[in-house]
């Protein structure tokens, strides 16, 4: 077989997969300044009305805006009447209105404040991130603590759905101290419904794998809400049933155990320390062949503390039953993959997961990988998307997650990088127009 024909076969294969094997352009969004808080836990949202506009956020109170599809970025800091204290979650509704959710810090004193984490805060922007509302309050229930929120947009009923953990007292080891998963909804981001408690089995308050924590939600084509979280090695799902005519929640299911064991979300990664493997749930609302399928993506160490992996399960019967776990990373065993996040392109039904990956090294050097499934989670194409590896500092706070947003084939991952003593936030310019 001659060389020209081999090149032809390679190019044909690349065209068939729809994903170039060359390095994608990496864009620096923000780098830590001498006096600034080290950025981490980034989140990103692409406007659903105009994908040229994107907004990102990072710990502690950073906000980033782009009007050219992520090629250039401007950085600022969020301000709120309730304070801003991390756990950023960004999203866009169908009109292109952006929302920035975060934890509160009402006194402005951080951990020295006796009222830290007293609520979840929602701020919105109708100017593509240039200006933000003062902030609305979600879940205030003094003296209990509200933490680790995530929010999805329900396009069927044009509403926001927030889920989070309520601690009786954060980091209290008392046997009587409980953590529970709560849910609230809003049509505008200004007023929020009274919080409903989803968890029937409470967790502890220590902030470990025995804590009910890290809930994420999504909706199906009928507006029913699916919320997933992990506790005691089990991934649990609760369904919020929605009346089609009124759009109101009529009730909740009991907890459904989607993964029976070994899905502990609190584990250690060499050179990094604690890493979270909390589950992300998405529903395919596209017109593709997998319409209606639910997916849950997470990381755990079921294969050993020297072999963290990325996993996925799916349900084709509205969350009643779930498949066995499918391994997303396609490397040999014995390496670490962690900090996973997932999004689903509702125009195609394609699934995209981003994660840190050490498959190419014998030390703690770390790449960023993207895994894509175009067949309903049956198989995944893995590709390195970062242009150079990094080694985490091994001290300080490196965050609990990265993120990814996908709209109509525009794919924008976001992650934390470390180099020359500074943490920085990056994205990659990926357009998957299959």
HELIX and SHEET records of a PDB file:
HELIX    1   1 UNK A    3  UNK A   17  1                                  15    
HELIX    2   2 UNK A  110  UNK A  112  5                                   3    
SHEET    1   A 4 UNK A  26  UNK A  31  0                                        
SHEET    2   A 4 UNK A 422  UNK A 428 -1                                        
SHEET    3   A 4 UNK A 410  UNK A 419 -1                                        
SHEET    4   A 4 UNK A 403  UNK A 407 -1                                        
SHEET    1   B 4 UNK A  26  UNK A  31  0                                        
SHEET    2   B 4 UNK A 422  UNK A 428 -1                                        
SHEET    3   B 4 UNK A 410  UNK A 419 -1                                        
SHEET    4   B 4 UNK A 430  UNK A 431 -1                                        
SHEET    1   C 4 UNK A  40  UNK A  46  0                                        
SHEET    2   C 4 UNK A  54  UNK A  59 -1                                        
SHEET    3   C 4 UNK A  62  UNK A  66 -1                                        
SHEET    4   C 4 UNK A  74  UNK A  77 -1                                        
SHEET    1   D 4 UNK A  89  UNK A  92  0                                        
SHEET    2   D 4 UNK A  98  UNK A 103 -1                                        
SHEET    3   D 4 UNK A 120  UNK A 125 -1                                        
SHEET    4   D 4 UNK A 136  UNK A 138 -1                                        
SHEET    1   E 4 UNK A 145  UNK A 154  0                                        
SHEET    2   E 4 UNK A 159  UNK A 167 -1                                        
SHEET    3   E 4 UNK A 179  UNK A 186 -1                                        
SHEET    4   E 4 UNK A 196  UNK A 197 -1                                        
SHEET    1   F 4 UNK A 213  UNK A 219  0                                        
SHEET    2   F 4 UNK A 225  UNK A 231 -1                                        
SHEET    3   F 4 UNK A 234  UNK A 242 -1                                        
SHEET    4   F 4 UNK A 249  UNK A 252 -1                                        
SHEET    1   G 4 UNK A 213  UNK A 219  0                                        
SHEET    2   G 4 UNK A 225  UNK A 231 -1                                        
SHEET    3   G 4 UNK A 234  UNK A 242 -1                                        
SHEET    4   G 4 UNK A 256  UNK A 259 -1                                        
SHEET    1   H 2 UNK A 266  UNK A 269  0                                        
SHEET    2   H 2 UNK A 273  UNK A 276 -1                                        
SHEET    1   I 4 UNK A 280  UNK A 283  0                                        
SHEET    2   I 4 UNK A 294  UNK A 300 -1                                        
SHEET    3   I 4 UNK A 309  UNK A 315 -1                                        
SHEET    4   I 4 UNK A 326  UNK A 327 -1                                        
SHEET    1   J 4 UNK A 337  UNK A 344  0                                        
SHEET    2   J 4 UNK A 351  UNK A 357 -1                                        
SHEET    3   J 4 UNK A 367  UNK A 373 -1                                        
SHEET    4   J 4 UNK A 381  UNK A 384 -1                                        
END                                                                             
